[in-house]
Amino acid sequence: MSTPSVWRRTARVFKRQLAGPPPPDPRVLKTQQQSLKVQQEALKAQKEALKAQQESNKLLFDIRWELKEQRKYLEGFRAHASTAMFAEIREFTDAQQYSFEATMRRVAEDRLSLARFGDGELKIMLRPQYNLRFQPWSANLAGELRGVLSMDGYDPERLLPAFPYTFRDAHWTSVWLDIWPEVKPLLHPTAKYGTAHVSRPIYFTHLGQRGVELWRDVWDGQNVCIVTGQGSRFNLEPALFSNAKSIEFLYTKPKDAYSDLSRLKEELDAADPDKLYLFALGPCGTLLAAWLSQRGRWGIDIGHISESWSNVFNGGAWPEQLDVVKEPAKGSAADPAKGVGAQA
C-alpha cells in the first residue's frame, strides 16, 4: 500500500473520532425516555407503598397494644365479678367432689355408675330451647337431667353424678356466671360428686399414661357393650379398650338420641345384666348410666374419651371440632336399632 493511501485512511479515522458518535435515532431516544419515566414512576409508587405499609403496621401495632390493655382490664373485671361465685363453687367442690383419680377409683373399685354433667348438660337442663349440635332441647330431657344432678331417687352407693372440673377461663367463667345461681340449689347437700372431665383432654393432660391405666382398670376383663350413635365419631381406641374381655355395640340415632330413649331402655332391659355398659351419647349417656344404676347394673357415661385420648397423645383435633357423624364407608349399611358384636 502506498504512503498517501495510508495517510488518507488515517485521516479518515481521526476525523471520525473527532466527530464523535453518530447522533441517536430520535425514535430510540424517545423510547428510552419513556422507559426511564416509567421506572421513575414505579420507584415513586414503591416508596409510597412502603410508606403506607409502615403507617399501616404502626396502626396495627397501636391497635394490638390497645386491645391487650383492654383485655387486661376485662380480665380484671371478670376476675372481680366472679370471685364470690368461684368461692362458692370451690367450697362445694372441696367438700363434695372427688379428684380425677379418686373418681376413677370409686368407679372401678366400687362398680359405681357414672353420670357426667358438662356445660352442655347443665345448659340444656336450665335454659329452655338450648340445643346441642346432636341433641335438641326438650322439657322432659331437662327435667330428667335435673333429677340426676340432685340425686332425686338415686342411690349414692350405686350412682356417682359427676360435676365439671372448675376451670376459671373465659368460657367457663361465662358459663358459671350465667347458670351457677340455678345450679347451686339443685346440688345434693351431702352427696359426693365425681369430676365430669375424666373423659376430657384435661384429664389425660394432667395424669398422662396413669390416666389411661385408671380407665383400663374399669373394664379390665369385662364383657362390655358400648352404646353410641350409628356412624358417630366414637372410635374404639386399642390403647384404651384392648384389655376388655369382649366388646359389642348397641346403636341408636346419631342425633336426637333422646327421641329413641324408650327403645334403648327396652333393649337394655333385655340385655345381659352382668355386662358393663358404656355410653357415648351426650345427655342421654348421663340419663342411661343413672337409669341402669337404679336397676343394680353398671353403666358409665364415657363421652368423648377416645377423641380426648387422641387429642393429648396423638395431636388429634379437639373433640368438638370433629363432625358428629363420620363419613360412612362405601357400601356399608347398618340398622341403627341393632347391636353389632365386635371382639376387642
Secondary structure as a PSIPRED ss2 file (coil, helix, strand):
# PSIPRED VFORMAT (PSIPRED V4.0)

   1 M C   1.000  0.000  0.000
   2 S C   1.000  0.000  0.000
   3 T H   0.000  1.000  0.000
   4 P H   0.000  1.000  0.000
   5 S H   0.000  1.000  0.000
   6 V H   0.000  1.000  0.000
   7 W H   0.000  1.000  0.000
   8 R H   0.000  1.000  0.000
   9 R H   0.000  1.000  0.000
  10 T H   0.000  1.000  0.000
  11 A H   0.000  1.000  0.000
  12 R H   0.000  1.000  0.000
  13 V H   0.000  1.000  0.000
  14 F H   0.000  1.000  0.000
  15 K H   0.000  1.000  0.000
  16 R H   0.000  1.000  0.000
  17 Q H   0.000  1.000  0.000
  18 L H   0.000  1.000  0.000
  19 A H   0.000  1.000  0.000
  20 G C   1.000  0.000  0.000
  21 P C   1.000  0.000  0.000
  22 P C   1.000  0.000  0.000
  23 P C   1.000  0.000  0.000
  24 P C   1.000  0.000  0.000
  25 D C   1.000  0.000  0.000
  26 P H   0.000  1.000  0.000
  27 R H   0.000  1.000  0.000
  28 V H   0.000  1.000  0.000
  29 L H   0.000  1.000  0.000
  30 K H   0.000  1.000  0.000
  31 T H   0.000  1.000  0.000
  32 Q H   0.000  1.000  0.000
  33 Q H   0.000  1.000  0.000
  34 Q H   0.000  1.000  0.000
  35 S H   0.000  1.000  0.000
  36 L H   0.000  1.000  0.000
  37 K H   0.000  1.000  0.000
  38 V H   0.000  1.000  0.000
  39 Q H   0.000  1.000  0.000
  40 Q H   0.000  1.000  0.000
  41 E H   0.000  1.000  0.000
  42 A H   0.000  1.000  0.000
  43 L H   0.000  1.000  0.000
  44 K H   0.000  1.000  0.000
  45 A H   0.000  1.000  0.000
  46 Q H   0.000  1.000  0.000
  47 K H   0.000  1.000  0.000
  48 E H   0.000  1.000  0.000
  49 A H   0.000  1.000  0.000
  50 L H   0.000  1.000  0.000
  51 K H   0.000  1.000  0.000
  52 A H   0.000  1.000  0.000
  53 Q H   0.000  1.000  0.000
  54 Q H   0.000  1.000  0.000
  55 E H   0.000  1.000  0.000
  56 S H   0.000  1.000  0.000
  57 N H   0.000  1.000  0.000
  58 K H   0.000  1.000  0.000
  59 L H   0.000  1.000  0.000
  60 L H   0.000  1.000  0.000
  61 F H   0.000  1.000  0.000
  62 D H   0.000  1.000  0.000
  63 I H   0.000  1.000  0.000
  64 R H   0.000  1.000  0.000
  65 W H   0.000  1.000  0.000
  66 E H   0.000  1.000  0.000
  67 L H   0.000  1.000  0.000
  68 K H   0.000  1.000  0.000
  69 E H   0.000  1.000  0.000
  70 Q H   0.000  1.000  0.000
  71 R H   0.000  1.000  0.000
  72 K H   0.000  1.000  0.000
  73 Y H   0.000  1.000  0.000
  74 L H   0.000  1.000  0.000
  75 E H   0.000  1.000  0.000
  76 G H   0.000  1.000  0.000
  77 F H   0.000  1.000  0.000
  78 R H   0.000  1.000  0.000
  79 A H   0.000  1.000  0.000
  80 H H   0.000  1.000  0.000
  81 A H   0.000  1.000  0.000
  82 S H   0.000  1.000  0.000
  83 T H   0.000  1.000  0.000
  84 A H   0.000  1.000  0.000
  85 M H   0.000  1.000  0.000
  86 F H   0.000  1.000  0.000
  87 A H   0.000  1.000  0.000
  88 E H   0.000  1.000  0.000
  89 I H   0.000  1.000  0.000
  90 R H   0.000  1.000  0.000
  91 E H   0.000  1.000  0.000
  92 F H   0.000  1.000  0.000
  93 T H   0.000  1.000  0.000
  94 D H   0.000  1.000  0.000
  95 A H   0.000  1.000  0.000
  96 Q H   0.000  1.000  0.000
  97 Q E   0.000  0.000  1.000
  98 Y C   1.000  0.000  0.000
  99 S C   1.000  0.000  0.000
 100 F H   0.000  1.000  0.000
 101 E H   0.000  1.000  0.000
 102 A H   0.000  1.000  0.000
 103 T H   0.000  1.000  0.000
 104 M H   0.000  1.000  0.000
 105 R H   0.000  1.000  0.000
 106 R H   0.000  1.000  0.000
 107 V H   0.000  1.000  0.000
 108 A H   0.000  1.000  0.000
 109 E H   0.000  1.000  0.000
 110 D C   1.000  0.000  0.000
 111 R C   1.000  0.000  0.000
 112 L C   1.000  0.000  0.000
 113 S E   0.000  0.000  1.000
 114 L E   0.000  0.000  1.000
 115 A E   0.000  0.000  1.000
 116 R E   0.000  0.000  1.000
 117 F C   1.000  0.000  0.000
 118 G C   1.000  0.000  0.000
 119 D H   0.000  1.000  0.000
 120 G H   0.000  1.000  0.000
 121 E H   0.000  1.000  0.000
 122 L H   0.000  1.000  0.000
 123 K H   0.000  1.000  0.000
 124 I H   0.000  1.000  0.000
 125 M H   0.000  1.000  0.000
 126 L H   0.000  1.000  0.000
 127 R C   1.000  0.000  0.000
 128 P C   1.000  0.000  0.000
 129 Q C   1.000  0.000  0.000
 130 Y C   1.000  0.000  0.000
 131 N C   1.000  0.000  0.000
 132 L C   1.000  0.000  0.000
 133 R C   1.000  0.000  0.000
 134 F C   1.000  0.000  0.000
 135 Q C   1.000  0.000  0.000
 136 P C   1.000  0.000  0.000
 137 W C   1.000  0.000  0.000
 138 S C   1.000  0.000  0.000
 139 A H   0.000  1.000  0.000
 140 N H   0.000  1.000  0.000
 141 L H   0.000  1.000  0.000
 142 A H   0.000  1.000  0.000
 143 G H   0.000  1.000  0.000
 144 E H   0.000  1.000  0.000
 145 L H   0.000  1.000  0.000
 146 R H   0.000  1.000  0.000
 147 G H   0.000  1.000  0.000
 148 V H   0.000  1.000  0.000
 149 L H   0.000  1.000  0.000
 150 S C   1.000  0.000  0.000
 151 M C   1.000  0.000  0.000
 152 D C   1.000  0.000  0.000
 153 G C   1.000  0.000  0.000
 154 Y C   1.000  0.000  0.000
 155 D C   1.000  0.000  0.000
 156 P C   1.000  0.000  0.000
 157 E C   1.000  0.000  0.000
 158 R C   1.000  0.000  0.000
 159 L E   0.000  0.000  1.000
 160 L E   0.000  0.000  1.000
 161 P E   0.000  0.000  1.000
 162 A E   0.000  0.000  1.000
 163 F E   0.000  0.000  1.000
 164 P C   1.000  0.000  0.000
 165 Y C   1.000  0.000  0.000
 166 T C   1.000  0.000  0.000
 167 F C   1.000  0.000  0.000
 168 R C   1.000  0.000  0.000
 169 D C   1.000  0.000  0.000
 170 A H   0.000  1.000  0.000
 171 H H   0.000  1.000  0.000
 172 W H   0.000  1.000  0.000
 173 T H   0.000  1.000  0.000
 174 S H   0.000  1.000  0.000
 175 V H   0.000  1.000  0.000
 176 W H   0.000  1.000  0.000
 177 L H   0.000  1.000  0.000
 178 D H   0.000  1.000  0.000
 179 I H   0.000  1.000  0.000
 180 W H   0.000  1.000  0.000
 181 P H   0.000  1.000  0.000
 182 E H   0.000  1.000  0.000
 183 V H   0.000  1.000  0.000
 184 K H   0.000  1.000  0.000
 185 P H   0.000  1.000  0.000
 186 L H   0.000  1.000  0.000
 187 L C   1.000  0.000  0.000
 188 H C   1.000  0.000  0.000
 189 P C   1.000  0.000  0.000
 190 T C   1.000  0.000  0.000
 191 A C   1.000  0.000  0.000
 192 K C   1.000  0.000  0.000
 193 Y E   0.000  0.000  1.000
 194 G E   0.000  0.000  1.000
 195 T E   0.000  0.000  1.000
 196 A H   0.000  1.000  0.000
 197 H H   0.000  1.000  0.000
 198 V H   0.000  1.000  0.000
 199 S H   0.000  1.000  0.000
 200 R C   1.000  0.000  0.000
 201 P H   0.000  1.000  0.000
 202 I H   0.000  1.000  0.000
 203 Y H   0.000  1.000  0.000
 204 F H   0.000  1.000  0.000
 205 T H   0.000  1.000  0.000
 206 H H   0.000  1.000  0.000
 207 L H   0.000  1.000  0.000
 208 G C   1.000  0.000  0.000
 209 Q H   0.000  1.000  0.000
 210 R H   0.000  1.000  0.000
 211 G H   0.000  1.000  0.000
 212 V H   0.000  1.000  0.000
 213 E H   0.000  1.000  0.000
 214 L H   0.000  1.000  0.000
 215 W H   0.000  1.000  0.000
 216 R H   0.000  1.000  0.000
 217 D H   0.000  1.000  0.000
 218 V H   0.000  1.000  0.000
 219 W H   0.000  1.000  0.000
 220 D C   1.000  0.000  0.000
 221 G C   1.000  0.000  0.000
 222 Q C   1.000  0.000  0.000
 223 N E   0.000  0.000  1.000
 224 V E   0.000  0.000  1.000
 225 C E   0.000  0.000  1.000
 226 I E   0.000  0.000  1.000
 227 V E   0.000  0.000  1.000
 228 T E   0.000  0.000  1.000
 229 G E   0.000  0.000  1.000
 230 Q C   1.000  0.000  0.000
 231 G C   1.000  0.000  0.000
 232 S E   0.000  0.000  1.000
 233 R C   1.000  0.000  0.000
 234 F C   1.000  0.000  0.000
 235 N C   1.000  0.000  0.000
 236 L C   1.000  0.000  0.000
 237 E C   1.000  0.000  0.000
 238 P H   0.000  1.000  0.000
 239 A H   0.000  1.000  0.000
 240 L H   0.000  1.000  0.000
 241 F H   0.000  1.000  0.000
 242 S C   1.000  0.000  0.000
 243 N C   1.000  0.000  0.000
 244 A C   1.000  0.000  0.000
 245 K C   1.000  0.000  0.000
 246 S E   0.000  0.000  1.000
 247 I E   0.000  0.000  1.000
 248 E E   0.000  0.000  1.000
 249 F E   0.000  0.000  1.000
 250 L E   0.000  0.000  1.000
 251 Y E   0.000  0.000  1.000
 252 T E   0.000  0.000  1.000
 253 K C   1.000  0.000  0.000
 254 P C   1.000  0.000  0.000
 255 K C   1.000  0.000  0.000
 256 D C   1.000  0.000  0.000
 257 A H   0.000  1.000  0.000
 258 Y H   0.000  1.000  0.000
 259 S H   0.000  1.000  0.000
 260 D H   0.000  1.000  0.000
 261 L H   0.000  1.000  0.000
 262 S H   0.000  1.000  0.000
 263 R H   0.000  1.000  0.000
 264 L H   0.000  1.000  0.000
 265 K H   0.000  1.000  0.000
 266 E H   0.000  1.000  0.000
 267 E H   0.000  1.000  0.000
 268 L H   0.000  1.000  0.000
 269 D H   0.000  1.000  0.000
 270 A H   0.000  1.000  0.000
 271 A C   1.000  0.000  0.000
 272 D C   1.000  0.000  0.000
 273 P C   1.000  0.000  0.000
 274 D C   1.000  0.000  0.000
 275 K C   1.000  0.000  0.000
 276 L E   0.000  0.000  1.000
 277 Y E   0.000  0.000  1.000
 278 L E   0.000  0.000  1.000
 279 F E   0.000  0.000  1.000
 280 A E   0.000  0.000  1.000
 281 L C   1.000  0.000  0.000
 282 G C   1.000  0.000  0.000
 283 P H   0.000  1.000  0.000
 284 C H   0.000  1.000  0.000
 285 G H   0.000  1.000  0.000
 286 T H   0.000  1.000  0.000
 287 L H   0.000  1.000  0.000
 288 L H   0.000  1.000  0.000
 289 A H   0.000  1.000  0.000
 290 A H   0.000  1.000  0.000
 291 W H   0.000  1.000  0.000
 292 L H   0.000  1.000  0.000
 293 S H   0.000  1.000  0.000
 294 Q H   0.000  1.000  0.000
 295 R C   1.000  0.000  0.000
 296 G C   1.000  0.000  0.000
 297 R C   1.000  0.000  0.000
 298 W E   0.000  0.000  1.000
 299 G E   0.000  0.000  1.000
 300 I E   0.000  0.000  1.000
 301 D E   0.000  0.000  1.000
 302 I C   1.000  0.000  0.000
 303 G C   1.000  0.000  0.000
 304 H C   1.000  0.000  0.000
 305 I H   0.000  1.000  0.000
 306 S H   0.000  1.000  0.000
 307 E H   0.000  1.000  0.000
 308 S H   0.000  1.000  0.000
 309 W H   0.000  1.000  0.000
 310 S H   0.000  1.000  0.000
 311 N H   0.000  1.000  0.000
 312 V H   0.000  1.000  0.000
 313 F H   0.000  1.000  0.000
 314 N C   1.000  0.000  0.000
 315 G C   1.000  0.000  0.000
 316 G C   1.000  0.000  0.000
 317 A C   1.000  0.000  0.000
 318 W C   1.000  0.000  0.000
 319 P H   0.000  1.000  0.000
 320 E H   0.000  1.000  0.000
 321 Q H   0.000  1.000  0.000
 322 L C   1.000  0.000  0.000
 323 D C   1.000  0.000  0.000
 324 V C   1.000  0.000  0.000
 325 V E   0.000  0.000  1.000
 326 K C   1.000  0.000  0.000
 327 E C   1.000  0.000  0.000
 328 P C   1.000  0.000  0.000
 329 A C   1.000  0.000  0.000
 330 K C   1.000  0.000  0.000
 331 G C   1.000  0.000  0.000
 332 S C   1.000  0.000  0.000
 333 A C   1.000  0.000  0.000
 334 A C   1.000  0.000  0.000
 335 D C   1.000  0.000  0.000
 336 P C   1.000  0.000  0.000
 337 A C   1.000  0.000  0.000
 338 K C   1.000  0.000  0.000
 339 G E   0.000  0.000  1.000
 340 V E   0.000  0.000  1.000
 341 G E   0.000  0.000  1.000
 342 A E   0.000  0.000  1.000
 343 Q C   1.000  0.000  0.000
 344 A C   1.000  0.000  0.000
